[in-house]
């Protein structure tokens, strides 16, 4: 008897394209925080329901008129204590008027309910009612607003519990300063939870021990918004907000970029001492410190994944509910930004949410502080800052990115993936980065074939077999390191004994065959007894004993840039791979004095980015591969300059590879991993992401079946463009070998996609119906298993509602299924 796998789909299908209302609400929020007030568009009038026991209903209760006593009313708000509504107006107002009382209905009749109505302006109560119960006469409200644009309508329980506290604001009217009347029932209830009544800066810090919230708005301010444009990004808006302390001449600059095709705003914070003396202590710098509006009845959930720690649990998805009155803190470890923790978050609440990312190639921390009165506060930045700035000195903080969204959280993940492709992935040579296949001769078998003659034979065998690789990847161990092995880094010269003609001999050979060459470097970790420690110990945290290179030292960074640039040119190397097998945080912390805590880290981060930018400026067609003991430095600043071709140093089982793909694909459209040659097609298919590298283990090529290698590489070349598309999990994430794992990559721009299905070794199930996502229900699709000969034609409706039928008769087994829109 064939067992059938019942697949539960946990995620809703919805359009991924940006909705106009999303962009409108996003622009309103940006305008309040960044734009020049003289030129920014005014926010439309709206009512923000910060708190309410249930939904606020406009002009009705349950679709029927509201009642105060026996009198019906069809204009106003029906709510339930406790309730707080914040009214935002575009123009100053003279007064507010209404009738208030407890709604009369079958639930409240008999004098039930007991509430107090009140009105507040500027946070201070300016009017309140007596205790009102059902059946009592309506009480009139008339409150002067004295030019206010924002005020609050509140309903409180009178102290005996909220049962039947059903309250009505009847005929609520605002009289503007020009005398015109505005019925509040005509003002929309805001759905943009980011829009709050305050207009505070999006960051915070302490200066001389005083929190910036208490003084920053009193400093002289300058704002500028201008359009910027380039070939890749099209038009965007750059916002610059500058605050200047008249007493100490500290300048605080917040530079924001507003995207015009996605609801995305990013910003970076800078501090500069323009005075003649050392500044007071700057501390507790939060690159983001802002609030999300009301506290929803549904609560908040943070969707996230683990960072990399070289285990099969790397990138495991998990959810963190944010309980009321809690303060949840998350931070990475050791100074490498995606080690253990991952600085990308999707905060969901009530059918909407916010993606938030911190781009900082160092030690970061973030907090989610939930308050039932004011909603959710997001705080984040460099973990430790406590320093004075010298005259003329400037520092920067982390990059912050926010992307608000409507709908379900998986739709938002695909919006994020599209934004990553459109605006973040590297463009070597002015063109989008392409999927790739890399032949590696060192990563999987340290010390093997690091002699030029062996290398050339190794490469020739693959060329003769017709293996369609794009890049030859020379991993660690090509420099003088025989007595220690590959970890002896710090002498960046080719070992003349093993490579008498240099790497150039092999890179020329690759170029002649239409391939590029990538070489491994690790400049930041310096081993004792190498050129750097012997000639410039002052450039190393640790001196002659080795340690961390001081990339924050201009002379050191300039030497490294020029030296590596010359090396790339001399050896004919097209692609640059940088590893980072050391935790930098202990070196940074040890180097800082009490009044300069955080400075060494900032200078190293700045130097690291400047170093890469210098290489890219000199080699505009170059691709950089980011590695840090695998995937431990893949923050957003890094990924704008590089791609992770080895997403983790863990690749010891096919099921683990499946898990890593599932989790990381939620965030990264471009990632790479490796396959060792003695693996079967199940393992190869478990490792197919945008980039796939491969090579033999210590046994070499003697037992390798080149036909299997060629087949797998050809298959990857066929499907890899789809792997950059939208990502939809089709089964739950699991590490169990008794389950299936399946997902879909969809390219709506191409009308095609691919489904990857894995029946694991202990699974008893032989078939499944996988409900696909985001297809055109009226279109027909040619569906083809790559192990079959003929395609099957199914409608989009069938594939989404009935599911794609999949039969897997043996285990473990991987099935790859492509689909293409045919009409």
C-alpha positions, 0 to 999 in steps of 0.5 A, spaced: 500 500 500 502 506 498 502 511 503 500 518 502 503 525 504 498 530 506 502 537 506 499 542 510 501 549 507 502 554 512 502 561 508 497 565 504 498 566 497 498 574 495 500 578 489 508 580 490 507 587 487 507 593 491 500 596 492 499 603 491 496 604 498 503 601 501 507 606 497 502 612 499 503 610 507 510 609 506 511 616 503 507 619 509 511 616 514 518 618 511 515 625 510 514 626 517 521 624 519 526 626 513 523 631 509 524 638 509 517 641 512 517 647 507 517 642 501 514 635 504 507 633 502 502 634 508 499 628 511 492 627 510 487 627 516 486 620 519 485 617 526 490 612 529 486 607 533 492 606 538 487 602 543 480 599 543 477 592 545 475 590 539 474 594 532 472 601 532 466 601 527 464 608 523 457 610 523 454 603 525 454 598 530 454 591 527 451 594 521 445 597 524 445 604 527 448 606 534 443 608 539 443 613 545 437 611 549 431 610 543 434 615 539 438 612 533 444 615 530 448 614 523 454 618 524 460 617 529 464 612 532 462 605 536 467 603 540 469 599 547 472 601 553 478 602 553 479 606 547 484 611 545 483 614 538 489 619 536 486 624 531 491 627 526 489 634 522 492 637 516 490 644 518 489 647 525 483 647 529 478 651 533 474 646 537 471 639 537 464 637 538 460 631 539 455 627 543 457 621 548 454 616 551 453 608 552 450 605 546 443 602 547 442 595 545 440 588 547 447 587 550 447 593 554 440 594 556 438 595 563 443 600 565 449 596 564 456 599 562 459 604 565 464 609 562 468 616 562 469 619 556 475 624 555 479 629 550 486 630 551 491 635 547 498 635 547 498 629 552 494 633 557 486 632 559 482 638 557 475 635 558 472 629 561 465 626 562 461 624 568 460 616 569 455 614 564 451 608 563 446 605 558 440 609 558 442 616 561 442 622 557 447 623 552 452 628 554 455 634 550 462 635 548 465 642 546 472 642 547 477 648 544 483 646 541 486 652 540 490 651 533 492 644 535 493 639 529 492 633 533 488 630 539 486 624 543 479 621 544 479 616 550 474 612 553 475 609 560 472 603 564 469 607 570 472 601 575 467 596 575 470 592 569 469 592 561 463 588 561 458 592 556 462 598 556 460 600 549 461 607 547 458 612 542 462 618 539 456 621 536 456 627 530 463 628 532 465 635 528 472 639 528 471 646 526 477 648 523 481 655 524 478 658 518 471 656 520 469 650 516 466 644 519 470 637 518 465 631 520 470 626 523 466 620 521 469 622 514 476 622 516 479 615 515 481 610 520 489 609 519 492 603 517 499 605 517 501 603 524 508 606 523 504 613 523 505 616 530 502 622 533 510 624 535 515 626 530 521 624 533 528 623 530 528 615 528 535 615 532 537 616 539 543 617 543 546 620 550 551 626 550 554 628 556 549 623 560 543 626 557 538 623 552 537 626 546 530 626 546 530 631 551 534 636 547 535 634 540 529 638 537 532 644 540 538 644 536 539 648 530 536 643 524 537 643 517 533 639 512 534 637 505 531 632 500 533 632 493 532 627 487 538 622 485 539 618 479 543 612 476 543 607 471 541 601 476 537 604 481 533 609 477 531 615 481 531 615 489 530 621 494 536 622 498 534 626 505 539 629 509 537 631 516 543 635 520 542 637 527 548 642 530 549 643 538 551 651 539 555 649 545 560 644 543 559 644 535 557 637 535 554 635 528 549 630 527 547 628 520 542 623 518 542 621 511 536 617 508 535 614 501 527 613 499 526 608 494 521 610 489 519 603 487 519 599 493 516 601 500 523 602 503 527 607 507 534 606 509 539 611 513 546 612 516 547 616 522 554 620 522 557 624 528 562 630 527 566 634 532 567 641 529 569 644 535 576 646 538 575 641 544 574 634 545 567 633 545 563 630 551 561 623 551 557 620 546 554 613 548 548 609 547 548 610 540 541 607 537 542 607 529 534 606 530 530 608 536 522 608 533 515 606 535 510 602 531 503 605 532 498 601 536 498 595 540 494 590 536 490 585 539 493 580 535 500 581 538 506 582 535 511 576 532 518 577 529 519 572 524 527 570 523 532 565 522 538 563 526 545 566 524 551 561 522 555 557 527 557 551 522 552 546 524 545 543 520 541 548 525 544 554 521 539 559 518 533 555 522 527 559 521 523 561 528 518 565 530 519 570 537 512 572 539 513 579 543 509 578 549 506 585 553 510 589 557 517 585 555 523 587 552 527 582 548 534 583 546 538 580 540 545 580 539 551 577 535 557 574 538 564 575 537 564 581 532 562 577 526 555 580 524 551 573 522 554 569 527 549 565 531 544 571 530 542 574 524 540 582 523 534 581 519 527 581 522 520 581 519 515 584 525 508 582 523 502 584 527 494 584 525 495 583 517 501 587 516 508 588 518 515 591 517 521 588 515 527 591 519 535 590 518 541 592 521 547 593 516 553 593 520 559 588 519 561 588 527 558 587 533 550 589 533 544 589 538 537 590 537 531 590 542 524 590 541 520 593 547 513 592 547 508 597 551 501 596 551 500 603 551 504 606 546 505 599 541 512 597 539 519 600 540 525 598 536 532 600 538 538 597 535 545 599 533 552 598 535 552 594 541 557 598 545 558 606 544 561 610 549 567 615 547 569 622 546 570 625 539 577 629 538 576 635 534 575 634 526 573 627 528 567 623 524 564 616 525 558 613 522 553 608 525 550 602 522 545 602 516 538 601 518 533 599 513 525 599 514 520 596 509 513 596 511 508 592 508 500 590 508 498 582 507 502 576 510 509 575 512 511 571 506 509 576 501 513 581 504 519 576 504 518 576 497 518 583 496 524 583 500 528 578 495 526 583 489 528 589 493 535 585 494 535 583 487 533 590 484 538 594 489 543 590 493 546 585 489 553 586 486 553 589 479 560 586 476 562 590 470 555 594 470 551 588 469 547 584 474 550 578 478 549 571 474 548 565 477 554 561 477 558 554 477 565 554 481 570 548 480 574 548 487 580 545 488 582 547 495 576 548 499 574 541 500 580 537 501 586 542 504 593 541 501 591 537 495 593 539 488 596 545 490 602 544 485 601 548 479 602 541 474 597 537 478 592 543 478 592 544 470 591 536 470 585 537 474 582 543 470 584 539 464 580 533 466 573 537 467 574 541 460 575 534 457 569 531 460 565 537 458 563 540 465 560 547 464 563 550 470 564 558 469 569 559 475 576 556 477 576 557 485 583 557 488 582 556 495 587 557 501 594 554 501 597 557 495 602 562 499 608 560 503 605 556 509 608 549 508 610 548 516 604 550 519 599 549 513 593 554 510 592 558 517 599 561 516 596 568 513 600 574 512 605 573 507 601 575 500 605 572 495 605 566 491 609 560 493 615 559 488 616 552 490 609 550 488 607 555 483 614 557 479 610 561 474 605 564 479 598 563 479 598 567 472 600 560 469 593 557 471 589 563 470 591 564 463 589 557 462 582 558 464 581 565 460 583 561 454 578 556 455 573 562 457 573 561 464 575 566 470 579 565 476 578 566 483 583 566 489 582 566 496 585 571 501 584 572 508 588 579 510 585 581 517 587 574 520 595 575 521 599 569 523 606 570 527 612 569 522 609 572 516 611 578 512 606 583 516 608 581 523 615 581 521 615 588 517 609 592 520 607 589 527 604 596 529 599 594 524 596 588 528 592 588 534 597 583 537 604 585 534 609 580 532 605 575 535 599 575 530 592 577 531 587 582 527 590 587 522 588 594 523 584 596 517 582 602 521 589 605 520 590 609 513 597 607 512 595 599 513 589 599 509 592 603 503 598 598 503 593 592 503 589 595 497 595 597 493 598 590 494 592 586 493 591 590 487 597 589 484 597 582 486 590 581 482 593 584 476 600 581 476 596 574 477 590 575 472 585 574 477 578 576 476 574 574 482 576 575 489 574 571 495 575 574 502 575 569 508 575 571 516 576 566 521 577 570 527 573 573 532 575 581 532 571 583 538 576 581 543 581 585 539 577 591 538 574 591 546 582 590 548 584 596 544 579 601 547 580 606 553 575 608 557 573 614 554 574 611 547 569 604 547 567 602 540 572 607 536 576 601 534 570 597 532 568 603 528 574 604 524 575 597 522 568 597 519 569 603 516 576 601 513 573 594 511 568 597 507 573 602 504 578 597 502 573 593 498 570 599 495 578 601 493 578 594 490 572 594 486 574 601 484 580 599 481 576 592 478 569 594 476 568 587 473 570 583 479 566 579 483 567 579 491 566 572 495 564 574 502 566 568 507 567 568 514 568 561 517 562 560 512 557 565 513 558 569 519 559 576 515 553 577 511 550 583 513 547 588 508 553 593 507 557 586 506 552 584 501 552 590 497 559 589 495 559 581 495 556 575 495 556 569 499 559 563 495 559 558 501 554 560 506 556 556 511 562 551 512 557 546 514 555 541 508 556 534 511 549 532 509 544 533 504 538 534 509 542 539 512 543 543 506 536 542 504 535 546 511 540 551 510 537 553 503 530 553 506 532 558 511 536 562 508 532 563 502 527 567 506 532 573 505 538 571 500 536 570 493 543 569 492 547 564 496 552 559 494 554 552 497 559 546 496 558 539 493 564 533 494 564 529 488 563 522 491 556 524 492 549 522 488 544 526 485 540 526 491 546 530 494 547 534 488 540 536 488 540 538 495 545 543 494 543 547 488 542 554 489 544 560 485 551 558 486 554 551 486 561 550 487 564 543 487 570 539 487 573 532 490 575 530 497 582 527 499 581 521 495 582 526 488 579 524 482 580 516 481 573 514 483 569 520 480 564 519 475 565 525 471 558 523 467 554 524 474 558 531 475 556 533 468 549 531 469 548 535 475 552 541 473 548 541 466 542 541 471 544 547 475 545 551 469 538 549 467 534 551 473 539 556 476 535 563 473 529 561 477 533 560 483 533 568 483 526 568 483 520 569 489 521 563 494 515 559 497 516 554 502 511 548 500 512 544 506 514 546 513 521 546 515 524 540 519 530 537 520 527 530 521 529 525 516 522 521 516 519 527 513 519 531 506 522 538 504 519 542 498 519 549 496 518 553 489 522 558 486 517 562 481 519 567 476 513 571 474 517 575 469 519 569 465 513 565 466 516 559 469 519 556 475 522 550 479 519 546 484 525 542 488 522 536 492 526 531 497 524 525 500 528 523 506 531 517 507 526 515 513 520 517 510 514 512 509 511 517 504 511 516 497 506 521 494 504 528 495 500 534 492 504 540 493 499 546 492 503 551 488 503 559 489 502 565 485 501 562 478 496 565 473 489 561 475 487 561 468 493 560 464 496 553 462 503 550 464 507 545 461 510 541 467 516 537 467 520 532 472 527 533 470 527 525 470 522 524 465 521 525 458 514 528 456 511 534 460 504 534 463 500 540 462 496 543 468 492 549 469 494 554 474 488 553 478 489 546 478 496 547 481 494 552 486 488 548 488 489 541 487 496 541 487 502 538 483 502 531 484 509 528 485 510 520 486 517 518 489 518 511 489 525 510 493 528 514 498 532 518 499 530 521 493 530 528 490 525 530 484 526 537 480 520 539 477 520 545 472 514 549 469 513 554 464 507 558 462 504 556 455 498 560 454 
